Amino acid sequence: MQKLSLIVPCYNEEEALPVFYDELEKVLSSLEDYEAEILFIDDGSKDGTLKTLKSLAEQDERVKYISFSRNFGKEAAMYAGFCNATGDLVAVMDADMQDPPSLLPQMLEIIQGDEVDSVATRRVTRKGEPKIRSFFARRFYKLMAKVSDVDVVDGARDFRLMKRKMVDAIVSMGETNRFSKGIFGWIGFKTHWLEYENVERVAGQSKWSFWKLFKYSMEGITNFSDAPLKIASWSGIFFTFIAIIAMLVVFIRALAFGDAVAGWPSTICIILFVGGIQLFCLGMIGQYISKIFRETKKRPIYIVSESNKEDFK
């Protein structure tokens, strides 16, 4: 009998958890060939999420929870789950029901055998999602496909089922600046993509604002691509070339017409434009330097406040 570990990151999911657990319990009861472990990661929730998890743990010995001392983010919660999962097969999924537990039997059927090491899910529609959010999400995936060296599929979810060797590879990457969608692609392994229609949240509100999604996308780009640094370098070369041409034009104009003053408004505009490009490039370089700074401090990715799992890491 194989052991199946389910990692469920939670942040303020008090309303969704009972619905999610009931649905998950129905699915697990049909999986007679698997021993289940349900590992909830409370990412410093401010509502009654932890209280709900404790109640579930009292009625179901398969339920384990790890509660953080504060909100460290979903990436940290997922990493904590990977570090503490003990199953032969490990799945990560959200508690808001946007990752339907009903897909698990199909995912388990696909992953058996040597053909694939992971079964990942992707949404083929974004029904119910704000249009502007969907637009920028699609642009992000297209940009990542062009500038990064990892395979990030449009509509990809964090919801996926993996074999033990893939989970061990993820745990070995103990970097502070984490972008799991990129990590999944970077480590390789054979992945089968399972498509499904978008499912809206069963309760509560999304924790992902537009600004948080923008910062998350920037994390993905800077973690797995040096394209911004290349843009900075090529911008410097381009504007140096333009400046040389401009100096020659000014010099020839002064010799021919004796008028070196004309055109100062356009000159000021060019100076401001080039100055903005320089600051932009410095900002991009600063992003990479800040990541180096955070990595060198070797701070823990998360801190555990309490848990009913005796051997938590």
N, C-alpha and C positions, 0 to 999 in steps of 0.2 A: 504494500500500500504506500503510495507516494504522499508526501506531505505538501500541502498547498498553503503558502503564506500570502495573506492579503494585507497590503499596506494602504492605510486610509488616512491621508493628511486631513486635519480638521482645524478650521479657524472660524469661530463663532457659528457653528453648525448645530446649535441646540434644537432648532425646529426640524431640520432635515434628518438628523440621526435616527430617530425612531422609525421613520418611513424607510430609510436606507437599510437599517438592520433587519426589519421585517422582510424586505424584498430579498436581501442577501441570504437570510436564513432559509427562505423557500428554495433558493437555488442550491445552497449547500446541502440541504436535506436530500436532494436528488443525486448528489455526487457521492455515491456509496463507496467508490474506489479510492477516495481521497480523505486523508486526515487534514483537517483545516486548522489554521491559526489566523485569527483576525487581529491585526496589529494597528491600533488607532494611534496616531501621533497628534496630540493636542498642541498646536502651535501658538501657545500663549493666549488662548481665547479669553475674552472678557465677559462672555455670557455664561450660561449654565452648561456649556459643552462638557467640561470635565466632570461635573456632577452626573450628567447623563451617561458618560462613559463608565464611571464607577458603578452605576446602577446596572448597566449591561454586563459588566464584568462579574457582578454578584450572581446574576442569573445564568451566565454562560461562561464556563471555564475556558473556552477557546478564545475569549476576548481578553486581549492584553492592551494596556494603554501606556504611553510615555508622554508626560506633560512637560513642556518647556518652561523655563523660568520667565520667558518673555516671548514676544513674537519675533522669530528669526526668519520667517518667510517659508514659502512652500518648498523651495529647493532644499533648504536645511531639513525640513520635515521628511521629505522623500529620502534624503541621504540617511537620516536616522533610521528610517524604516528599512532601507537596504542593509544597514549595518547590523540590525537586530533581527531580521527575518531569518528563520532557520529552515525553511522549507526547501524541498527539491525543486519546486516551482514557485515563483514569486510573482505576484501581480500587484500593481499599484493603481489605485482608482480614487476618484473624488467621492465625497459623501453627499453631494447635492443631487445625485441621480442623473447627472448629465453623462456619467459613465455607467450605462445600464448593466447591472449585475446579470441580467438575463443573457448577456453575450458570453459569459464565462464558460458554459458547457461547450459552445462552439469553439472557443479559443483553446480549451483543453484538448479537444479532439484534433485540432490542427497541429498543435505543438508536439503531440506524441510521434515518436520516430526520430530519424536523423535528418529530415529534410530542412527543418527550421529550428532556430534557437530562440526565437521571439515571435510573438503574435502581437502586433501593434494595431491600434484603431485610428481611423481618420474619419472626420465628418465630411460627407459629400454635399451637405447643405448647411446653411447658417440661419435657418428659419427661426424667427423670434429674436435674433440678435440685432442690435442697432446697425443700420446700414453703414454709417460712417466707420463704425468699429470693424465691420466685415471688410470694408474697402481697404482700410489700412492694414488689416491682418493679411489679406491676400498680397498686398504690395510688399509686406515684410518677408513673406515666404519666397516670393520671386527674387527679392534682393538677396536673401540668404543663399539661394541657389546659385546666384551669379558670383558673389564675392567670397563665399566660405568654401572650405575644403571638406565639408560634411554634408550628408544627405538629410535635409530637413524637408519633409513632405508637407505640402499644402493641406491644411485641415487636420494635421496630426494632433492627437491628444496624448496626454501623459499616461492614459489608460493602456497598459500593455501587460502581457504575461511573458515571463522570461525563465529560462533554465538557470540552474545554479551557477554555471560557469560564467554566464553573462553578468549575473548579479555580483559575483566576486570581482569581475573586471571593473564594474562601476564603483564598488567600494574601494578598490585600489587607487582610484583617482580622488585623492583627498584634498583637492583644491578648494580654496575658500570661495572664489568667484565661480559659481556653478550655473550652468545652463543645461539642464538635463536633456532637452531635445537634441542639442548638439552633441552631448556626451553619448547618447544612444547611437547616433550616427557615426561618431568618431571611433568608437571601440569596434565597430564592424558587427560581425555575426550575421547569420542568415535570418532575415525578417520577413514575415508574411503580413501584408496589410489587409486589415478587415474593415470594410466600409460600412457606415451606418448613417441613418438620418439624424439630424441634430435633435437633441432632447433638451427641453428647457428645465431650469431648476425646479425642484419639487417644493422648495420653501426657502425663505430668506432672500437675501440680495447678494449679487456678485461682489466679491472683494476686489475685483480688478477694475479700477478706474482707467480712463484713457491715459492719464499721466503715468500710472503704474505699468500699463502695457507698453507705453513708449520707453520707459526706463528698462523694462524687461527685454524689449527688442534691441536696445542699445547694448545690453549685457551680452546678448547672443552674438551680435555682430563683432564686438570687440573681443569676445572670448575665443571666437573661432575664425577670425579673419584679420589680416593686416592691411586690408584694402584702404581703411581711412588713413593710415600712415603713407601708403603709396599715393593717395590723392593729395596729401599735404606736400609730398616730395615733387610730384608732377606739377602741382600748382605753383610751387616755388620756381621751378624751371621755366614754366610758361610765362609767368609775370616778369621774370628776369629778362627773358627774350623780348617781351613787349616793352620793357623799360629801356633797353638798349636802342630799339627802333625809335621810341619816343625821343630819346636824347639826340639821336642823329637828326630827326626832323626839326627839333628845336634849334640845334646848332646850324643846320643849313638855312633855316628860316631867318635866323639872326644875321647870318652873313649876307643873304640875298636881299632882305628887306629892312634889316636893322630894327626889327620889331620883335623883341623877346618877351614883351609883357602880355600881348594879346593871348586870349585863351585861358586866363587864370581860373575862371569858374569851372571849366571842364577839368582843369588840372586838379582843383580841390576835390571834385567828384571822384576822380581816379584815385587820388590819395586815400580818400575815405573808403572806397571800394577795396583797394588793395589792403588797407589796414584791417578791414573786416575779415578778408580772407586769411590774413596772418593770424588774427586772434582766433578764428575758427580752427586753423591748423594747430595752433598752440593748445587749444582746448582738447582736440582729439589726442594729441600727444600726452596731454595731462591725464586723460582717461586711462591710457595704458600705464602711465607712471603710477597712478593711484592704485591700479590693480596689483602692480608689482609691490607697492608699499604694503597693501593688505596681506598679500601672500607671505611676505618676509616676516610679518609679526607673528605668524603661526598661531593665531587665536583659534579656539575651538569653533567648529561650524555651528554647534548648538550646545546648550547647557540644560540638563535634565533637572526639573524641580521635584517630580515624584513619579512613581511608576509601580504597577503591580507585577512587573516582569523582574524577577530577582537578578538575572544575569544581564541586565541592560548595559549597553555600551555608550 
